[in-house]
Amino acid sequence: MNFSSKTAESLWFSAFSLFTAAATTMAAMSASGFECSAAAREAARQFIEDEKQFHLGFLPTEQSNPITATLEEDFKRSVVAGVQCLQRGDRQIPITMRHVFASKEFDSLVGAMADALRSPDGRIVFSGCGATGRLSILLESMWRDFFHRRAAELSPAERALADRAASIMTGGDFALIKSVEFFEDFAEGGRRQAAALGVKRGDTFVAITEGGETSSVLGTLRYASEHGARCFLVFNNPAYLLRGYLDRCREAIDDPNVTVIDLYCGSMSVAGSTRMQATTSEQLLCSCALEAALARVIPRFARETAPDYTVAFERLLAALESPAGRAMIAREIEFETGVYRAGGRVTYIADRCMLDLFTDNTERGPTFMIPPLRSSRERGLPQSWAFVKNPLHSTAECWSEMLRRRPRCLEFTAADAASLKMPQKFIDHPPAISYSDLVTYMIGSEPAPERIAGLPRAAAVTVRFPDDSPAYREAAASLASAWPERVEMDFSIPIEPSALEIWRHLAVKLSFNCLSTGTMTCLGRVTGNWMSHVSISCKKLVDRGIRLLVELGGVSYEEAAERLFAAEEWVRSQDWSGREEPSAVQVALERLK
């Protein structure tokens, strides 16, 4: 499939303009009051009546979690108290995973993966969207990276297994760097990506969707099932709820060719932020299954696999909850909050965990409605608050080094958008998500004066591990020297060994979940334990915005929908040049107050 966006022009803003613009915005909103045009009222009516399959408030992953209800207040009390509140949600995971790891479904998943590896050309294929799409790519990369790091210990036949893992990311690998969330609403787009990858009999196919309802991922699963792959569906909501309320989920769950693995572990630490506990539990499940399959096929590596995955995960949680672990996270939250409040920018310098950092950085944009990562072509657009660079490789080399393969991107055309029945704006301006677009994001060792010059504060944060190579340490110090502020985020906590480096990747994920969420909470972008600065770029996020207004504003779903679409209409009518464009959700919430 030929899968190609022009983003709206805006300018970077300083700390003074950020807060004065916010004050001006709120004053304008108060003056205008709540006015709902006929067009906004009709848009609300259509969403309520015609998009019931995207009304997801019944799902636990979309509800607020009572154990973190004090999140905003805890961070006001102290950053360490806020981190402790966020970490409470992670303790829900091992309760569920102990049972899952002992289940016949998990054993079946490991067996199917091993069977695919033993067959002549079987593959293990992961499929996801958004956070789970980035997880799918990470899982493939972890697999490939093992064969790269340990090549000297492997026979030629064993090294050939590196190519036996693959991934499908809704919107292609470009979505690593910038969300293309609207694609998730189209099951047919998922089918086409699965077809392009050639999913077939002999493959083991693992569809991962936090809520269990993402249309594009279910589209890939349906294609895989129809073409004879051994299929697994992993999600984080009670299966009976998904099956009872959503037609697309019922079809997938009832498919006799699909084994369902339900990882339900409660609501998220931040309401609806499924990149938190949902994706963490999915990463834990799939990476442990992948390593267990590796141990079955190459038994001598079994000694590097934890004898009890749940116990190993609990030890990692304990390390991050220790005074040293919490202090590491809290220090970085305090530092980044200060940088962003001053209108500055942060650039992470990393190597082995770059994919993990991209997952976090990319998801900050739509989650908290801040500028997305910017390419070298987009000179008129604001710099993203955070970015990631590798000191060891040029950009062109870095993409392949990070993925351990050439990126799989989509050449998306107007004809593709029309054939998927996408809104007219996608037909008129197809998103630019090809390989040539991806490599314009300068993630390599090249100088980055645009992330330094003219900024009130510019900081380089070097991510460190005790076993970093001397070459990385030297290159990181050299690259960081260009920034006026330099700090280190040192992962000196105990991390257990693993053939696929499972616990290292989870340590980074859990830490950055807290870091980015905590920073945004300190900056006022979380209300209670809800993301109140949130984009409504897909139907799921529209519903989430409406439900936030219901819970925090005390109005009906119908009135909240009208207020949200009216706020969106107002935002679109304003000129935001030189100012931060607010979230329609935040505008509607402020009007309610």
C-alpha positions in Angstrom: 0.0 0.0 0.0 1.2 3.5 -0.8 0.8 5.2 2.5 2.1 10.7 2.6 1.1 16.1 6.3 1.5 19.4 6.5 1.4 20.6 10.0 0.1 24.0 10.9 2.7 26.8 11.3 3.6 28.1 14.7 6.6 29.6 16.5 8.5 28.5 19.6 7.4 30.3 22.7 9.4 31.6 25.7 8.3 31.1 29.3 6.9 34.6 29.4 4.8 34.2 26.3 3.6 30.8 27.4 2.1 32.0 30.6 0.8 35.3 29.3 -0.8 33.5 26.4 -2.4 31.1 28.8 -3.8 34.0 30.8 -5.1 35.7 27.7 -6.7 32.5 26.5 -8.5 32.0 29.8 -9.7 35.6 29.8 -11.0 35.3 26.3 -12.8 32.0 27.1 -14.4 33.6 30.2 -15.6 36.5 28.1 -17.1 34.4 25.4 -18.9 32.1 27.8 -20.5 28.9 26.6 -22.0 29.3 23.1 -22.8 26.2 21.0 -23.3 26.8 17.3 -25.6 24.7 15.3 -22.6 23.0 13.6 -21.0 22.1 17.0 -24.3 20.8 18.3 -24.7 18.7 15.2 -21.2 17.3 15.5 -21.9 16.4 19.1 -25.2 14.7 18.1 -23.5 12.7 15.3 -20.7 11.5 17.7 -23.3 10.5 20.3 -25.6 8.7 17.9 -23.3 7.3 15.2 -20.1 6.5 17.1 -21.3 4.4 19.9 -18.6 1.8 19.2 -16.1 4.5 20.4 -17.9 5.3 23.6 -15.5 3.6 25.9 -16.3 4.8 29.4 -17.3 1.3 30.4 -13.7 0.1 30.1 -11.6 0.1 33.2 -8.6 1.3 31.2 -10.5 4.5 30.4 -11.7 5.2 34.0 -9.9 7.1 36.7 -8.1 5.1 39.3 -9.1 5.7 43.0 -5.6 4.8 44.2 -4.1 7.8 42.4 -7.0 10.2 42.8 -4.7 12.5 44.8 -2.0 12.7 42.1 -2.2 16.4 41.4 -2.2 17.3 45.1 0.6 14.8 45.9 2.9 16.5 43.4 2.0 19.9 44.9 3.0 18.5 48.3 6.4 17.1 47.0 7.8 15.6 43.9 8.8 12.4 45.7 5.2 12.1 47.1 3.9 12.4 43.5 6.3 9.7 42.2 5.2 7.4 45.0 1.5 8.0 44.0 2.3 7.1 40.4 4.2 4.0 41.3 1.2 2.7 43.3 -0.4 1.9 40.0 2.5 -0.3 38.9 1.9 -2.6 41.9 -1.4 -3.7 40.3 0.6 -5.5 37.5 2.3 -8.4 39.4 -1.1 -9.4 41.0 -2.4 -10.1 37.5 0.8 -11.4 35.9 1.4 -14.1 38.4 -1.7 -15.8 37.2 -1.1 -15.1 33.5 2.5 -16.5 33.6 1.1 -19.8 35.1 -1.7 -20.0 32.5 -2.1 -22.4 29.6 -2.5 -19.4 27.3 1.0 -18.1 28.1 2.4 -21.6 27.6 0.6 -21.8 24.3 2.1 -18.4 23.3 5.6 -19.5 24.1 5.1 -22.8 22.3 3.7 -21.1 19.2 6.7 -18.8 19.1 9.1 -21.7 19.4 7.3 -23.6 16.7 7.5 -20.7 14.3 11.2 -20.4 14.9 11.8 -24.2 14.3 9.8 -24.1 11.1 11.6 -23.3 7.8 10.3 -19.7 7.4 7.9 -19.0 10.3 8.0 -15.6 11.9 6.9 -14.0 15.2 4.9 -10.9 14.2 3.8 -8.3 16.7 1.1 -5.7 15.8 0.0 -2.6 17.6 -1.0 1.0 17.4 0.3 4.1 19.3 2.0 2.9 22.4 1.5 -0.8 21.5 2.8 -0.2 18.0 6.0 1.2 19.4 6.1 -1.7 21.8 5.8 -4.1 18.8 8.7 -2.4 17.2 10.7 -2.5 20.4 10.0 -6.3 20.8 11.3 -6.9 17.3 14.3 -4.8 18.0 15.1 -6.6 21.3 15.0 -9.9 19.4 17.3 -8.6 16.6 19.6 -6.9 19.0 20.3 -10.1 20.9 21.6 -11.8 17.7 23.7 -8.7 17.0 25.3 -8.4 20.5 25.9 -12.2 20.9 26.9 -13.0 17.3 30.2 -14.4 18.3 28.5 -17.1 20.4 26.1 -18.2 17.7 26.4 -20.6 14.7 25.4 -19.3 11.3 22.1 -21.1 11.5 21.4 -19.5 14.9 22.3 -16.1 13.6 19.8 -16.5 10.8 17.0 -16.5 13.4 17.5 -12.7 13.8 15.2 -12.2 10.8 12.4 -14.3 12.2 10.7 -11.5 14.2 8.7 -8.7 12.6 6.4 -5.9 13.7 3.4 -3.9 12.3 3.0 -0.3 13.6 -0.3 1.4 12.6 0.9 4.1 10.2 4.3 2.5 9.7 7.6 3.0 11.5 7.2 6.8 11.0 4.8 6.7 14.0 7.8 6.0 16.2 8.6 9.7 15.8 5.2 11.4 15.5 1.8 10.0 16.3 -0.5 9.3 13.3 -3.4 8.4 15.7 -6.3 8.9 13.3 -5.2 5.8 11.4 -6.3 3.7 14.4 -9.9 4.1 13.5 -9.6 2.1 10.2 -9.5 -1.7 10.3 -8.9 -1.9 6.6 -5.7 0.1 6.9 -4.5 -2.6 9.4 -5.4 -5.4 7.0 -3.4 -3.7 4.2 -0.3 -3.4 6.4 -0.6 -7.1 7.4 -0.9 -8.0 3.7 2.1 -5.9 2.8 4.2 -7.8 5.4 3.0 -11.1 4.0 1.6 -12.6 7.2 1.0 -16.3 6.4 0.5 -19.8 7.7 3.5 -20.8 9.9 3.7 -17.4 11.5 2.8 -16.7 15.1 0.9 -13.4 15.2 0.5 -11.4 18.4 -2.0 -8.4 18.2 -1.5 -6.0 21.1 -4.0 -3.4 22.0 -4.2 -1.8 25.5 -7.9 -1.4 25.6 -8.6 -4.4 23.3 -10.7 -2.3 20.9 -8.3 -0.6 18.5 -9.8 -1.0 15.0 -6.5 -1.0 13.0 -4.9 -3.7 15.2 -8.0 -5.9 15.1 -7.8 -5.4 11.3 -4.3 -6.9 11.2 -5.5 -9.8 13.5 -8.4 -10.6 11.2 -6.1 -10.8 8.2 -3.6 -13.0 10.0 -6.4 -15.3 11.1 -7.8 -15.6 7.6 -4.3 -16.4 6.2 -3.6 -19.3 8.7 -1.2 -17.7 11.2 -1.5 -18.9 14.8 -3.1 -15.8 16.4 -3.0 -14.3 19.9 -4.8 -11.2 21.1 -3.4 -9.4 24.1 -5.3 -6.6 25.9 -6.0 -5.1 29.4 -9.7 -5.0 29.9 -12.1 -7.8 31.1 -12.9 -9.8 28.0 -16.6 -10.1 28.8 -16.9 -6.3 28.7 -15.3 -6.0 25.3 -17.3 -8.9 23.9 -20.6 -7.6 25.3 -20.3 -4.0 24.1 -18.2 -3.8 21.0 -18.9 -5.7 17.8 -15.4 -5.6 16.5 -14.1 -7.1 19.8 -16.7 -9.8 19.9 -15.7 -10.9 16.4 -12.0 -11.2 17.4 -12.6 -12.8 20.8 -14.9 -15.4 19.3 -12.6 -16.3 16.4 -11.6 -20.0 17.0 -8.2 -19.2 15.5 -7.4 -16.6 18.2 -6.1 -17.2 21.7 -7.1 -14.4 24.1 -4.7 -13.3 26.8 -6.5 -10.8 29.1 -4.0 -8.8 31.3 -6.7 -6.8 33.1 -4.9 -5.1 36.0 -7.1 -2.2 36.9 -7.3 1.4 35.8 -4.3 3.5 34.8 -2.4 5.8 37.2 -3.5 8.6 34.9 -7.1 8.1 33.6 -7.0 6.7 30.1 -3.2 6.8 29.8 -2.8 3.3 28.6 1.0 3.8 28.0 1.2 3.4 31.8 0.3 0.0 33.4 -1.5 -1.5 30.3 1.5 -1.2 28.0 3.9 -2.1 30.8 2.1 -5.4 31.5 2.0 -6.1 27.8 5.7 -5.4 27.4 6.4 -7.7 30.4 4.3 -10.5 28.9 5.5 -10.4 25.4 9.2 -9.9 26.1 9.2 -12.8 28.7 7.4 -15.0 26.1 9.9 -14.1 23.5 12.8 -14.9 25.8 11.2 -18.2 26.9 10.8 -19.2 23.2 14.5 -18.3 22.6 15.5 -20.6 25.5 13.4 -23.5 24.0 15.1 -23.1 20.6 18.6 -22.4 21.9 18.6 -24.1 25.3 22.0 -22.9 26.5 20.5 -19.4 26.9 17.9 -20.6 29.4 20.3 -19.9 32.2 19.9 -16.1 31.4 16.1 -16.3 31.8 14.5 -15.5 35.2 13.1 -18.6 36.9 10.1 -16.6 38.0 9.1 -13.6 35.8 6.8 -12.1 38.4 9.4 -12.2 41.2 12.0 -10.6 38.8 9.5 -7.8 38.0 8.7 -7.2 41.7 12.4 -6.9 42.4 12.6 -4.2 39.6 9.6 -2.4 41.1 11.3 -2.5 44.6 14.5 -1.0 43.1 12.6 1.9 41.5 10.6 2.4 44.7 13.8 2.5 46.9 15.0 5.9 48.1 17.7 5.9 45.4 15.3 5.0 42.7 12.7 7.6 43.6 15.4 10.2 44.1 16.7 9.6 40.6 13.2 10.1 39.1 12.3 13.0 41.3 15.5 14.9 40.5 14.9 14.7 36.8 11.2 15.8 37.2 12.3 18.8 39.2 15.1 19.6 36.6 12.9 19.3 33.6 10.0 21.2 35.1 12.4 24.1 35.7 13.7 24.0 32.1 10.2 23.9 30.6 8.9 26.6 32.9 11.7 28.9 31.6 10.8 28.1 28.0 13.7 25.8 27.5 14.2 22.4 25.9 15.8 19.1 26.9 17.7 16.8 24.6 18.4 13.2 25.8 21.6 11.5 24.8 21.3 7.7 24.7 22.2 4.6 22.7 20.9 1.2 24.0 17.6 2.6 25.2 16.8 5.0 22.3 13.6 3.2 21.3 12.3 3.3 24.8 12.9 7.0 25.0 11.3 7.6 21.6 8.2 5.8 22.8 8.0 8.2 25.8 8.9 11.4 23.9 6.5 10.7 21.0 3.6 10.0 23.3 4.1 13.2 25.3 2.8 15.2 22.3 -0.8 14.0 21.9 -1.0 12.9 25.6 -0.3 16.4 26.9 -0.7 18.5 23.8 2.8 19.8 23.5 4.8 20.3 20.3 5.6 17.0 18.6 9.2 16.0 17.6 10.3 18.3 14.7 12.2 17.4 11.5 14.9 19.3 9.9 12.4 20.4 7.2 10.1 22.1 9.7 12.2 25.1 10.5 9.2 27.4 11.3 7.7 25.0 13.8 8.3 25.0 17.6 10.9 22.7 19.0 9.6 19.7 20.9 10.1 20.0 24.6 12.3 16.9 24.6 14.3 15.1 21.9 16.6 12.1 21.7 20.0 11.9 20.0 22.6 9.1 19.6 26.3 10.2 20.0 27.7 7.1 18.2 26.0 7.2 14.8 24.9 9.6 12.1 21.1 9.9 11.6 21.0 7.7 8.5 23.0 5.0 10.4 21.1 5.5 13.6 17.7 4.5 12.4 18.9 1.2 11.1 21.2 0.6 14.2 18.3 1.3 16.5 15.9 -1.0 14.8 18.5 -3.5 13.6 16.9 -3.3 10.2 15.8 -0.7 7.6 12.7 1.2 8.8 9.4 0.1 7.2 7.5 3.2 6.3 4.4 3.9 4.3 4.0 5.9 1.1 0.5 7.1 1.9 -1.3 8.8 -1.0 -4.6 10.7 -1.4 -6.0 7.7 -3.2 -5.2 5.6 -0.1 -7.0 8.0 2.2 -10.0 8.1 -0.1 -10.1 4.3 -0.3 -10.1 4.1 3.5 -12.9 6.7 3.6 -10.8 9.0 5.7 -12.0 12.6 6.3 -11.5 15.0 3.4 -8.5 16.8 5.2 -6.5 13.5 4.9 -7.4 13.2 1.2 -6.5 16.9 0.5 -3.3 16.6 2.6 -2.1 13.0 2.9 0.3 12.6 5.9 4.0 12.5 5.0 5.1 9.3 6.7 7.5 7.8 4.2 11.1 6.7 4.8 12.4 10.0 3.2 10.3 11.9 5.8 11.5 9.8 8.7 15.2 10.4 8.1 14.7 14.2 8.3 14.5 13.8 12.1 18.1 14.3 13.1 18.5 11.7 15.9 22.1 11.0 15.2 25.4 12.6 16.3 25.1 15.7 14.1 25.3 19.1 15.9 21.9 20.4 17.0 22.2 24.2 17.3 18.4 24.6 16.9 18.0 23.0 20.3 20.4 25.4 21.9 20.6 28.8 20.2 18.1 31.4 21.3 16.5 29.3 24.1 16.3 30.6 27.6 17.5 27.2 28.8 18.9 24.3 26.8 19.9 21.1 28.5 21.5 17.8 27.6 20.5 14.8 29.7 22.8 11.8 29.2 21.2 8.5 30.0 23.8 6.3 31.8 24.1 2.6 32.8 26.9 1.1 34.8 27.9 -1.2 31.9 28.1 1.6 29.3 31.0 1.1 26.9 33.9 3.6 27.0 33.1 4.5 23.4 29.6 5.6 24.4 30.7 7.5 27.5 33.3 9.4 25.5 31.0 10.2 22.5 28.1 11.2 24.9 30.4 13.6 26.8 31.6 15.1 23.5 28.1 15.6 22.1 26.7 17.0 25.4 29.5 19.5 25.6 27.7 21.8 23.2 24.8 22.3 25.6 25.1 25.0 28.3 23.4 22.7 30.9 24.4 19.1 31.2 23.1 16.5 33.7 23.1 12.7 33.8 20.3 10.3 34.5 22.2 7.4 36.0 20.4 4.0 36.2 22.6 2.6 39.0 19.7 0.6 40.5 20.0 -3.2 40.5 18.9 -4.6 37.1 18.9 -8.4 36.6 20.6 -10.0 33.6 18.5 -11.2 30.7 19.3 -12.5 27.2 16.9 -9.9 25.7 17.7 -7.2 28.3 14.1 -7.4 29.5 14.6 -5.7 32.8 16.8 -2.9 31.5 14.0 -1.9 29.0 11.3 -2.1 31.7 13.4 0.0 34.1 13.6 2.7 31.5 9.9 2.5 30.6 8.7 2.6 34.2 11.1 5.5 35.0 10.1 7.6 32.0 6.4 6.9 32.6 6.9 8.6 36.0 9.3 11.2 34.7 7.1 12.6 31.8 3.8 12.2 33.6 5.2 13.8 36.8 6.7 16.7 34.9 3.4 17.4 33.1 1.6 17.2 36.4 4.0 19.8 37.9 3.3 22.0 34.9 -0.5 21.9 35.5 -1.4 19.6 32.6 -3.0 17.0 34.8 -6.2 17.7 36.8 -6.8 15.3 39.6 -5.6 12.2 37.9 -6.9 13.1 34.4 -4.9 14.4 31.5 -6.6 17.7 31.0 -4.4 19.0 28.2 -5.2 16.3 25.7 -5.6 16.2 21.9 -8.9 14.9 20.4 -7.2 13.6 17.3 -9.1 10.3 17.1 -12.6 9.1 18.1 -11.3 7.4 21.3 -9.7 10.7 22.5 -12.9 12.6 21.7 -14.8 10.2 23.9 -12.1 10.5 26.6 -12.4 14.3 26.5 -16.1 14.2 26.9 -15.9 11.9 29.9 -13.3 14.1 31.5 -15.8 17.0 31.4 -18.5 14.7 32.8 -16.4 13.7 35.8 -14.7 17.0 36.5 -17.5 19.3 35.4 -20.5 17.5 36.7 -22.5 17.7 33.4 -24.2 15.1 31.3 -22.5 13.2 28.5 -24.7 15.1 26.0 -23.8 18.5 27.4 -20.2 17.7 27.7 -20.1 16.6 24.0 -21.7 19.9 22.9 -19.2 21.9 25.1 -16.2 20.0 23.7 -17.2 20.5 20.1 -18.0 24.2 20.8 -14.6 24.6 22.4 -12.9 22.9 19.4 -14.8 25.3 17.1 -13.6 28.3 19.1 -10.0 27.1 19.2 -10.0 26.6 15.4 -11.4 30.2 14.9 -8.5 31.8 16.7 -5.0 32.8 15.4 -2.5 31.1 17.6 0.7 32.4 15.9 3.3 32.9 18.5 1.2 31.3 21.2 0.6 27.8 22.4 -2.7 26.4 21.0 -4.7 25.1 23.9 -6.5 21.8 24.2 -10.2 22.0 23.4 -10.7 19.8 26.5 -9.0 22.4 28.7 -10.9 25.2 27.1 -14.2 23.5 27.7 -13.2 22.6 31.3 -12.3 26.2 32.0 -15.6 27.4 30.7 -17.4 24.9 33.0 -15.5 26.3 36.0 
